Amino acid sequence: MMKFFVLAASVSAGAITAVHVGIKDPHTYAVSDNWVTFTPTSAGTASETITITYPDGFTVPAAPAVTAGSGITGTLQATATARVIVITGATAWKAATQITLTLAGITNPSTAGDKSITVATKTDTTVGSASVTITAPPPCPDDTTGAIVLVDDCKCGAQGAPGAESGACKKGGKCNTTTNVCSGAFSYGFTMLAVLAAFFL
């Protein structure tokens, strides 16, 4: 009697592969868009969900804006509990085809370093992951240097390396503790006008 043998496939069914995450502003505390790409093993249907999980330190809105890119169709909606985002509304995607999504309003953690973000779907429950590197922002201007600088968009306080004075804002500027930016300081234009006026008087 002839016997038949079935060989197991080398690729596990139900796995997410080729995960990549890009962060528009990778600095600590920054709020920006995130681009997530991944390849599902299985095809998706209207009942599918995509789950993206961020590690400790990230802050995710309760309903982050999500935009469908390549490889996926439908009107996507996202809800989040803590740092776990569940995306619904996809009508279809093909098996073994790269999917691209954009998530808005994700806040980076306060500590720099490599962070792992995972992706899974309702069918492909074996998660895939990608590592992103969060970096410290450039230090804020230090009032003790005496240099004239523009600080309108400077991160200060908790977001930047403080100078000798609290907030590290230049030339009398104040640190807004809500937005963590310097404001009310002299700019190049104002300072140069003051110098010229003093010279001619």
Secondary structure, DSSP 8 states (H G I E B T S, - for coil): ---------SS-TTBEEEEEEEESS-BTT-EEEEEEEEEESS-B-TT--EEEE--TT-B--SS--EEE-TT-EEEEEEEEETTEEEEEEEEEB-TT--EEEEEEEEE--SS-EEEEEEEEESS--B-EEEEEEEB-------TTS------TT-B-GGGS---SSGGG-STT-EEETTTTEEES---HHHHHHHHHHHHH-
